[in-house]
Amino acid sequence: MLQPFSNYDHFVQSYQMDVPKYYNFAFDFLARTAAEDPKRPAMVHVADDGSRREYSMDFFEQASNKLANALRLQGLRKGDRVMLILHRRVEFWVSMLALHKLGAVAVPSPALLTATDIAYRVNFARIRAAIVDHGVVTAVCQARPDCPGLRILLQVGETRPPEGWLDYTALCRDASPDFPRPADAAGGRDSLLIFFSSGTTGPPKMVEHTHTYPLGHFITGSHWHDLRPGDLHLTVADTGWGKAVWGKFYGQWMAKAVIFVYDFRGKFDPAKLLHVLAEHNVTSFCAPPTVYRFLVRQNLDDYDLNSLRHCTTAGELLNEGVFHAWKKATGLPIYEGYGQTETTLQIATFPFMLPKPGSVGKPCPGWDVVLLNDESHPCAPGEEGEICIRLNGTDPLGLFTGYLDEPKKTAQVRMDGFYHTGDKAWMDEDGYFWFLGRVDDLIKSSGYRIGPFEVESVLITHPAVVEAAVTGVPDPDRGQVVKATVVLGTGHVPSGELTRELQAHVKQNTAPYKYPRIIDYVTELPKTISGKIKRAEIRDRDSRQNG
């Protein structure tokens, strides 16, 4: 039973996590849990067509053992790197666990990758095998001639695999359901998985995590998501990104909750998501602010969300209006959190804390968070600075080892005893952190420092605006002026009148000096394949046009 915490100080002072020397989640958690309680519910999976399937811990134990045995017979070994492109299929979890047991290194990847993207990642990461959803096979086949090191190809799905590919189901059918822990099993500081960063300012980097990484997510599931035994938790995230293992894998199972997977394909439909939440009695929910923004535009009274008791968000700033609209409709506040692909949860608002709309909360136990100014001195309350982690000679549980094969880039973020996140924030008198954006995205205008999220969060509250990206444009008098690149909703057209209306809207809802002096209307914003706005691309385009 989890120790209850009465307040934040009690939590920080009392929280402890024992880290076994050779910890391996697939053996030390899954195999042990399946042996002790094989029928324990592990997952509820709802496919795009609405069909529901339920899986136990014993299912994942036996299925991952079969796949591990089958892959070993194909020559896959400890240390080999394996790309996974599987949407939200159950086979993603089975594959991850099988690779953990083999000691192979998983490289989760999104289904939106092009053949060029795939070739770049396969060669850069020296990937030897790929386990791929049948809908992505064509792109991998197109990339394969440029990937001489890619030797093992495994298709998951109902269609017949092309020549040179193995069929997942057939390969596992006759494999043994037993996979004893090898004497040289991977664990501890051995490589567990590699994420490719989003690459908002350049080619994506390889972010390596070790086998201790899952333990860093215990706080995520047990304390930030506030999970209790038997809870049904849904995190909206594609398995190609780090947020999937944040919200629908390690920490949730360790908290004895059941992972709820909604494997929708294509465009996100807020009405369908609300229907799924209501129909399946989801109790805990986590989604990016963008998802909440679409949900509150629906008539929430049409959905029975009484089973829902805890809601969280991360990934970008939560607009205060969305916070209040959601709370008014459901009675539930939204608890924000902050972290990166390179880390686990660093800062969060926990259930025993008062949520402040727009604040990501306070540092998690084990994370010595410091805001440093441009002279690398600690910032006073109210002063903006870069979010940094004081390393104190050891790494916090869940911090990445570095950017693989790029020591210079690693040295740029791990220096002088700190890990530099590249993100800006300020801290209030109560110790709550307020995220501002990437260091490179901050706008300096007439002596003011303006975070793009501050202006974007106001703009999207206007009924005409669907999305907005805020950047700085060079100005001879002010240094920079604020520019908004805006996507309008259906029925709204650009005009001088609308521009003045949006400018007035910003002035009325935040400090007037932050209003966008320039507004550019576009049909879509440039984004990474993970959905992050590429502000650097907007700045580069503006620079070329003005040059």
C-alpha positions as CSV (number, residue, x, y, z in Angstrom):
1,M,0.0,0.0,0.0
2,L,1.3,3.4,-0.9
3,Q,2.3,5.7,1.9
4,P,-0.2,8.7,1.9
5,F,1.4,12.1,1.8
6,S,-0.3,15.0,3.5
7,N,1.6,17.7,1.7
8,Y,4.4,18.5,-0.7
9,D,7.1,18.9,1.9
10,H,6.1,15.5,3.5
11,F,6.3,13.9,0.0
12,V,9.8,15.2,-0.8
13,Q,11.2,14.3,2.6
14,S,9.7,10.9,2.8
15,Y,9.8,9.5,-0.8
16,Q,12.4,6.8,-1.4
17,M,13.1,4.5,-4.3
18,D,15.3,1.4,-4.0
19,V,17.1,0.7,-7.2
20,P,18.4,-2.9,-7.5
21,K,21.8,-3.2,-9.1
22,Y,20.7,-5.2,-12.2
23,Y,17.1,-4.2,-12.4
24,N,15.3,-5.4,-15.5
25,F,11.6,-4.5,-15.7
26,A,10.6,-7.5,-17.8
27,F,12.0,-9.9,-15.3
28,D,11.8,-8.1,-12.0
29,F,8.3,-6.7,-12.4
30,L,6.5,-8.6,-15.2
31,A,7.7,-12.1,-14.6
32,R,7.4,-11.8,-10.9
33,T,3.9,-10.3,-11.0
34,A,2.7,-12.9,-13.5
35,A,4.0,-15.7,-11.2
36,E,2.3,-14.2,-8.1
37,D,-1.0,-13.1,-9.7
38,P,-1.2,-14.4,-13.3
39,K,-4.8,-13.3,-13.8
40,R,-4.2,-9.7,-12.6
41,P,-5.7,-7.3,-15.2
42,A,-3.0,-5.5,-17.2
43,M,-4.7,-3.9,-20.2
44,V,-8.0,-3.0,-21.7
45,H,-7.5,-2.4,-25.5
46,V,-10.1,-0.7,-27.6
47,A,-9.5,-0.8,-31.3
48,D,-10.5,1.9,-33.8
49,D,-13.7,-0.1,-34.6
50,G,-14.7,0.0,-30.9
51,S,-13.9,-3.7,-30.2
52,R,-12.6,-4.3,-26.7
53,R,-10.2,-6.9,-25.5
54,E,-8.8,-7.5,-22.0
55,Y,-5.3,-8.9,-21.2
56,S,-3.8,-10.2,-18.0
57,M,-0.2,-10.0,-16.7
58,D,0.2,-13.7,-17.6
59,F,-0.7,-12.9,-21.2
60,F,2.1,-10.4,-21.5
61,E,4.6,-12.7,-19.7
62,Q,3.9,-15.7,-22.1
63,A,3.6,-13.6,-25.3
64,S,6.8,-11.7,-24.6
65,N,8.6,-15.0,-23.8
66,K,7.4,-16.4,-27.1
67,L,8.6,-13.4,-29.1
68,A,11.9,-13.3,-27.2
69,N,12.6,-17.0,-28.1
70,A,11.5,-16.5,-31.7
71,L,13.8,-13.4,-32.2
72,R,16.7,-15.2,-30.6
73,L,16.3,-18.0,-33.1
74,Q,16.5,-15.3,-35.8
75,G,19.9,-14.3,-34.5
76,L,18.9,-11.2,-32.4
77,R,21.3,-10.7,-29.5
78,K,21.9,-8.5,-26.5
79,G,22.8,-5.0,-27.6
80,D,21.1,-5.2,-31.0
81,R,18.9,-2.2,-31.8
82,V,15.3,-2.8,-33.0
83,M,13.0,-0.2,-34.5
84,L,9.3,-0.5,-33.4
85,I,6.6,1.1,-35.5
86,L,3.4,-0.4,-34.2
87,H,0.8,2.4,-33.5
88,R,-1.0,1.4,-30.3
89,R,-1.2,-2.3,-31.1
90,V,-0.9,-4.8,-28.2
91,E,2.2,-6.1,-30.0
92,F,4.0,-2.9,-29.0
93,W,4.0,-3.8,-25.3
94,V,4.8,-7.5,-26.1
95,S,7.7,-6.4,-28.3
96,M,9.1,-4.0,-25.8
97,L,9.0,-6.6,-23.0
98,A,10.6,-9.3,-25.3
99,L,13.4,-6.9,-26.2
100,H,14.0,-6.1,-22.5
101,K,14.3,-9.9,-21.9
102,L,16.7,-10.4,-24.8
103,G,18.8,-7.4,-23.8
104,A,18.1,-5.9,-27.2
105,V,17.6,-2.1,-27.4
106,A,14.1,-0.8,-28.4
107,V,13.8,2.2,-30.7
108,P,10.1,3.3,-30.6
109,S,9.3,5.2,-33.7
110,P,6.1,6.9,-35.0
111,A,4.1,5.6,-37.9
112,L,4.3,9.0,-39.7
113,L,7.9,8.5,-40.6
114,T,8.7,8.7,-44.3
115,A,11.1,6.4,-46.1
116,T,13.8,9.1,-45.8
117,D,13.2,9.4,-42.1
118,I,13.4,5.7,-41.6
119,A,16.6,5.4,-43.6
120,Y,18.2,8.2,-41.6
121,R,17.3,6.7,-38.2
122,V,18.1,3.1,-39.2
123,N,21.6,4.1,-40.4
124,F,22.3,6.6,-37.6
125,A,21.3,4.2,-34.9
126,R,22.7,1.2,-36.6
127,I,19.4,-0.6,-36.3
128,R,19.5,-4.3,-37.1
129,A,15.8,-5.3,-36.9
130,A,12.4,-3.7,-37.3
131,I,9.0,-4.9,-36.0
132,V,6.4,-3.0,-38.0
133,D,2.6,-2.6,-38.4
134,H,1.5,-3.8,-41.9
135,G,0.4,-0.3,-42.8
136,V,4.0,1.0,-42.5
137,V,5.7,-1.9,-44.4
138,T,5.7,0.0,-47.7
139,A,7.7,2.9,-46.3
140,V,10.2,0.5,-44.7
141,C,10.6,-1.4,-48.0
142,Q,11.2,1.9,-49.8
143,A,14.0,2.7,-47.3
144,R,15.5,-0.7,-47.1
145,P,17.9,-0.4,-50.2
146,D,19.6,2.4,-48.3
147,C,19.9,0.4,-45.1
148,P,22.4,-2.3,-45.5
149,G,22.5,-3.1,-41.8
150,L,18.8,-3.8,-41.5
151,R,18.7,-7.6,-41.5
152,I,15.5,-8.8,-39.7
153,L,12.1,-7.6,-40.7
154,L,9.0,-8.6,-38.9
155,Q,5.4,-7.6,-40.0
156,V,2.5,-7.4,-37.5
157,G,-0.9,-7.4,-39.0
158,E,-3.5,-9.3,-41.0
159,T,-2.1,-9.0,-44.5
160,R,0.5,-11.3,-46.0
161,P,4.0,-10.0,-45.5
162,P,6.1,-9.2,-48.6
163,E,9.1,-11.3,-49.6
164,G,11.9,-11.1,-47.2
165,W,9.7,-10.3,-44.2
166,L,8.7,-12.6,-41.3
167,D,5.1,-12.9,-40.1
168,Y,4.8,-12.0,-36.4
169,T,1.9,-14.4,-35.7
170,A,3.5,-17.3,-37.5
171,L,6.9,-16.7,-35.9
172,C,5.5,-16.8,-32.4
173,R,3.0,-19.6,-32.8
174,D,5.2,-22.5,-32.0
175,A,7.8,-20.6,-29.8
176,S,8.2,-21.6,-26.2
177,P,6.3,-19.6,-23.6
178,D,9.2,-20.0,-21.2
179,F,12.2,-17.7,-21.2
180,P,14.4,-18.1,-18.1
181,R,16.5,-15.1,-17.1
182,P,19.9,-15.5,-18.9
183,A,23.0,-15.4,-16.7
184,D,24.1,-12.3,-18.7
185,A,20.7,-10.7,-18.8
186,A,20.7,-6.9,-19.5
187,G,19.9,-4.7,-16.5
188,G,21.0,-1.7,-14.4
189,R,23.1,0.6,-16.5
190,D,22.8,-1.4,-19.7
191,S,21.0,0.3,-22.6
192,L,17.3,-0.2,-22.5
193,L,15.9,2.0,-25.2
194,I,16.6,4.9,-27.6
195,F,14.2,7.7,-28.4
196,F,14.8,10.1,-31.3
197,S,14.2,13.7,-30.2
198,S,11.7,15.7,-32.1
199,G,14.3,17.7,-34.0
200,T,12.6,21.1,-33.8
201,T,15.9,22.9,-34.6
202,G,17.8,20.3,-36.5
203,P,18.1,16.5,-37.2
204,P,16.8,14.4,-34.3
205,K,19.2,13.2,-31.7
206,M,19.4,9.7,-30.1
207,V,18.4,9.9,-26.5
208,E,19.5,6.8,-24.6
209,H,18.0,5.4,-21.4
210,T,19.1,2.5,-19.3
211,H,17.3,-0.3,-17.5
212,T,16.8,1.8,-14.4
213,Y,14.7,4.2,-16.4
214,P,11.3,2.4,-15.7
215,L,11.8,2.9,-12.0
216,G,11.9,6.7,-12.6
217,H,8.3,6.5,-13.7
218,F,7.0,5.1,-10.5
219,I,6.3,8.7,-9.4
220,T,4.5,9.3,-12.7
221,G,2.0,6.6,-12.2
222,S,1.6,6.3,-8.4
223,H,1.7,9.9,-7.4
224,W,1.2,12.3,-10.4
225,H,-1.5,10.1,-12.0
226,D,-2.7,9.2,-8.5
227,L,-3.3,5.6,-9.5
228,R,-4.8,3.0,-7.2
229,P,-5.0,-0.7,-7.6
230,G,-7.5,-1.5,-10.4
231,D,-7.7,2.0,-11.8
232,L,-8.2,2.3,-15.5
233,H,-5.8,4.8,-16.9
234,L,-5.7,6.4,-20.3
235,T,-2.8,8.5,-21.6
236,V,-3.4,9.9,-25.1
237,A,0.0,9.2,-26.8
238,D,1.3,7.4,-29.8
239,T,3.7,4.6,-29.0
240,G,6.4,6.2,-31.2
241,W,7.1,8.8,-28.6
242,G,8.4,8.9,-25.0
243,K,5.0,10.0,-23.6
244,A,3.7,6.4,-24.3
245,V,6.1,4.9,-21.8
246,W,5.5,7.8,-19.4
247,G,1.8,7.2,-19.4
248,K,0.8,3.7,-20.6
249,F,3.5,1.3,-19.5
250,Y,6.0,1.2,-16.6
251,G,4.7,3.5,-13.9
252,Q,1.0,2.6,-14.4
253,W,1.7,-1.2,-14.0
254,M,3.9,-0.6,-11.0
255,A,1.0,1.3,-9.4
256,K,-1.2,-1.8,-9.9
257,A,-3.4,0.1,-12.4
258,V,-4.8,-1.2,-15.7
259,I,-3.6,0.4,-18.8
260,F,-6.4,1.6,-21.1
261,V,-5.4,1.8,-24.8
262,Y,-7.6,3.5,-27.4
263,D,-6.0,2.5,-30.7
264,F,-7.6,5.2,-32.9
265,R,-6.2,5.7,-36.3
266,G,-6.2,8.8,-38.5
267,K,-7.4,12.2,-37.3
268,F,-8.2,12.7,-33.6
269,D,-12.0,12.9,-33.0
270,P,-12.8,14.6,-29.6
271,A,-16.4,13.3,-29.6
272,K,-15.3,9.7,-30.1
273,L,-12.7,10.1,-27.3
274,L,-15.3,11.4,-24.9
275,H,-17.6,8.5,-25.8
276,V,-14.7,6.0,-25.1
277,L,-14.0,7.6,-21.8
278,A,-17.6,7.4,-20.8
279,E,-18.5,4.0,-22.2
280,H,-15.4,2.2,-20.6
281,N,-15.5,4.0,-17.2
282,V,-12.0,5.3,-17.4
283,T,-10.9,6.6,-14.0
284,S,-7.6,8.4,-14.7
285,F,-6.9,10.5,-17.8
286,C,-3.8,12.2,-19.2
287,A,-3.6,14.2,-22.4
288,P,-1.8,17.2,-23.9
289,P,-3.4,20.6,-23.5
290,T,-4.3,20.5,-27.2
291,V,-6.6,17.5,-26.6
292,Y,-8.3,19.2,-23.6
293,R,-8.8,22.3,-25.8
294,F,-10.8,20.2,-28.3
295,L,-12.7,18.3,-25.6
296,V,-14.1,21.4,-23.9
297,R,-15.5,22.6,-27.2
298,Q,-17.8,19.6,-27.1
299,N,-21.0,19.5,-25.1
300,L,-19.6,17.7,-22.1
301,D,-23.0,17.3,-20.6
302,D,-23.7,14.7,-23.3
303,Y,-21.2,12.3,-21.7
304,D,-21.3,10.4,-18.4
305,L,-17.8,11.0,-17.0
306,N,-18.7,10.2,-13.4
307,S,-16.1,7.4,-13.3
308,L,-13.3,9.9,-14.0
309,R,-11.6,11.0,-10.8
310,H,-8.2,12.4,-11.8
311,C,-6.8,14.3,-14.8
312,T,-3.3,15.4,-15.8
313,T,-1.6,17.1,-18.6
314,A,1.9,17.8,-20.0
315,G,3.7,18.6,-23.2
316,E,2.8,22.3,-23.5
317,L,1.2,25.1,-21.5
318,L,-2.4,24.5,-20.4
319,N,-4.6,27.5,-21.1
320,E,-6.3,28.9,-18.0
321,G,-9.7,29.0,-19.8
322,V,-9.4,25.3,-20.6
323,F,-8.6,24.5,-17.0
324,H,-11.7,26.3,-15.7
325,A,-14.0,25.0,-18.5
326,W,-13.0,21.4,-17.8
327,K,-13.3,21.8,-14.1
328,K,-16.7,23.4,-14.4
329,A,-18.0,20.5,-16.6
330,T,-16.4,17.6,-14.7
331,G,-15.7,19.0,-11.3
332,L,-12.0,17.9,-11.8
333,P,-8.9,20.2,-11.9
334,I,-6.2,19.3,-14.3
335,Y,-2.8,18.6,-12.7
336,E,0.1,19.8,-14.9
337,G,3.6,18.2,-15.2
338,Y,6.9,18.9,-16.9
339,G,9.6,16.6,-18.3
340,Q,11.4,15.8,-21.5
341,T,12.4,12.9,-23.7
342,E,15.7,13.1,-21.9
343,T,14.1,12.7,-18.5
344,T,11.2,11.3,-16.5
345,L,8.8,13.7,-14.7
346,Q,10.9,16.6,-13.3
347,I,8.2,19.0,-12.0
348,A,4.6,18.3,-11.3
349,T,1.4,19.4,-9.5
350,F,0.5,16.4,-7.3
351,P,-3.0,15.6,-5.8
352,F,-1.9,16.9,-2.4
353,M,-1.1,20.3,-3.9
354,L,-3.3,23.2,-4.9
355,P,-3.2,23.3,-8.7
356,K,-2.4,26.7,-10.1
357,P,-3.7,27.0,-13.7
358,G,-0.7,27.6,-16.0
359,S,1.9,26.3,-13.4
360,V,3.6,23.0,-13.9
361,G,4.0,22.6,-10.1
362,K,7.0,21.8,-8.0
363,P,10.1,19.6,-8.4
364,C,9.7,15.8,-8.0
365,P,11.8,14.1,-5.3
366,G,15.2,13.3,-6.5
367,W,15.3,16.2,-9.0
368,D,17.3,19.2,-7.7
369,V,15.8,21.8,-10.0
370,V,17.5,25.2,-10.3
371,L,16.7,28.2,-12.5
372,L,19.9,29.7,-13.8
373,N,20.2,33.2,-15.4
374,D,22.4,34.1,-18.3
375,E,25.4,34.4,-16.0
376,S,24.7,30.9,-14.6
377,H,23.6,32.2,-11.2
378,P,20.5,31.0,-9.4
379,C,17.4,33.1,-10.0
380,A,15.3,34.7,-7.3
381,P,11.6,34.2,-7.3
382,G,10.0,36.0,-10.2
383,E,13.2,36.0,-12.2
384,E,13.2,34.1,-15.5
385,G,15.9,31.5,-16.0
386,E,16.8,28.2,-17.7
387,I,15.5,25.0,-16.0
388,C,18.6,23.1,-14.9
389,I,19.2,20.0,-12.8
390,R,22.0,20.0,-10.3
391,L,23.6,16.6,-10.6
392,N,25.4,16.5,-7.3
393,G,27.8,13.9,-8.6
394,T,25.1,11.5,-9.5
395,D,22.3,11.4,-12.1
396,P,18.6,11.6,-11.0
397,L,16.7,8.3,-11.6
398,G,15.4,8.6,-15.2
399,L,17.9,11.1,-16.6
400,F,19.3,10.0,-20.0
401,T,22.9,9.0,-20.4
402,G,23.5,11.4,-23.3
403,Y,23.0,11.8,-27.0
404,L,24.5,8.7,-28.5
405,D,27.5,9.2,-30.9
406,E,27.3,13.0,-30.4
407,P,29.6,13.8,-27.4
408,K,29.7,17.5,-28.3
409,K,25.9,17.9,-28.1
410,T,25.9,15.9,-24.8
411,A,28.6,18.2,-23.4
412,Q,26.5,21.3,-24.3
413,V,23.7,20.1,-22.0
414,R,25.7,18.4,-19.3
415,M,28.3,20.9,-18.0
416,D,29.5,22.5,-14.9
417,G,27.6,20.0,-12.7
418,F,24.2,20.7,-14.3
419,Y,22.0,19.2,-16.9
420,H,20.7,22.1,-19.0
421,T,17.1,21.5,-20.3
422,G,17.1,24.4,-22.8
423,D,13.7,25.5,-21.3
424,K,12.9,28.7,-19.6
425,A,10.7,29.2,-16.5
426,W,10.2,31.3,-13.5
427,M,9.3,30.4,-9.9
428,D,6.8,32.2,-7.7
429,E,7.0,32.9,-4.0
430,D,5.3,29.6,-3.2
431,G,7.9,27.5,-5.1
432,Y,5.6,26.8,-8.1
433,F,7.3,26.8,-11.5
434,W,5.8,28.6,-14.6
435,F,7.0,27.3,-17.9
436,L,7.8,29.9,-20.6
437,G,9.2,28.0,-23.6
438,R,12.5,27.0,-25.2
439,V,15.4,29.4,-24.6
440,D,15.7,30.0,-28.3
441,D,12.0,30.9,-28.6
442,L,12.0,33.7,-26.0
443,I,11.3,37.1,-27.5
444,K,13.2,40.2,-26.3
445,S,11.2,43.4,-27.1
446,S,11.9,46.9,-25.7
447,G,13.6,45.3,-22.6
448,Y,10.7,42.9,-22.0
449,R,11.2,39.1,-22.3
450,I,8.1,37.4,-23.7
451,G,7.5,33.7,-23.8
452,P,5.6,32.5,-26.9
453,F,3.3,30.3,-24.9
454,E,2.0,33.3,-22.9
455,V,0.7,34.9,-26.1
456,E,-0.4,31.7,-27.8
457,S,-2.5,30.6,-24.8
458,V,-4.4,33.9,-25.0
459,L,-4.9,33.8,-28.8
460,I,-6.4,30.3,-28.8
461,T,-9.1,31.5,-26.4
462,H,-10.5,33.7,-29.2
463,P,-13.3,31.8,-31.1
464,A,-11.8,32.5,-34.5
465,V,-8.4,30.9,-33.7
466,V,-7.7,27.1,-33.9
467,E,-3.9,27.3,-33.6
468,A,-1.2,29.9,-33.1
469,A,2.6,30.1,-33.1
470,V,4.3,33.2,-31.7
471,T,7.8,34.3,-32.7
472,G,10.0,37.3,-32.6
473,V,10.7,39.5,-35.7
474,P,13.8,41.8,-35.8
475,D,12.9,45.4,-35.3
476,P,15.3,48.4,-35.4
477,D,13.6,50.2,-32.5
478,R,12.5,47.5,-30.2
479,G,15.0,44.8,-30.9
480,Q,12.2,42.4,-31.7
481,V,8.4,42.6,-32.1
482,V,5.9,39.9,-31.4
483,K,4.5,38.1,-34.4
484,A,1.6,35.6,-34.4
485,T,1.2,33.0,-37.1
486,V,-2.5,32.0,-36.9
487,V,-4.7,29.2,-38.2
488,L,-8.3,30.2,-38.3
489,G,-11.4,28.1,-37.7
490,T,-14.1,27.3,-40.2
491,G,-16.1,30.3,-41.2
492,H,-13.5,32.9,-40.3
493,V,-11.4,34.8,-42.9
494,P,-8.4,37.0,-42.5
495,S,-9.0,40.8,-42.4
496,G,-7.7,43.9,-41.0
497,E,-10.7,44.0,-38.7
498,L,-9.9,40.5,-37.4
499,T,-6.3,41.4,-36.8
500,R,-7.2,44.4,-34.7
501,E,-9.7,42.3,-32.8
502,L,-7.1,39.6,-32.0
503,Q,-4.6,42.3,-30.9
504,A,-7.2,43.8,-28.6
505,H,-8.0,40.4,-27.3
506,V,-4.4,39.8,-26.3
507,K,-4.1,43.3,-24.7
508,Q,-7.2,42.6,-22.6
509,N,-6.1,39.2,-21.4
510,T,-2.4,39.6,-20.7
511,A,0.1,42.4,-20.3
512,P,-0.4,44.8,-23.2
513,Y,3.2,44.9,-24.3
514,K,2.9,41.2,-25.3
515,Y,0.4,41.8,-28.0
516,P,1.4,40.7,-31.6
517,R,2.2,43.7,-33.7
518,I,2.2,41.4,-36.8
519,I,-0.3,38.7,-37.5
520,D,0.2,36.3,-40.4
521,Y,-2.7,34.0,-41.4
522,V,-1.8,30.5,-42.7
523,T,-3.7,27.2,-43.3
524,E,-1.4,25.1,-41.2
525,L,1.6,25.5,-38.9
526,P,5.0,23.8,-39.6
527,K,5.3,20.9,-37.1
528,T,7.6,18.0,-36.3
529,I,6.1,14.5,-36.8
530,S,5.4,14.5,-33.0
531,G,3.2,17.6,-33.4
532,K,5.5,20.2,-31.9
533,I,5.4,23.6,-33.6
534,K,8.7,24.4,-35.5
535,R,9.0,28.0,-34.5
536,A,12.6,28.0,-35.8
537,E,11.2,27.3,-39.3
538,I,8.9,30.2,-39.1
539,R,11.8,32.5,-38.0
540,D,13.9,31.2,-40.8
541,R,11.2,31.9,-43.4
542,D,10.7,35.4,-42.0
543,S,14.4,36.0,-42.2
544,R,14.6,35.0,-45.8
545,Q,11.6,37.1,-46.8
546,N,13.0,40.1,-44.9
547,G,16.5,39.6,-46.0
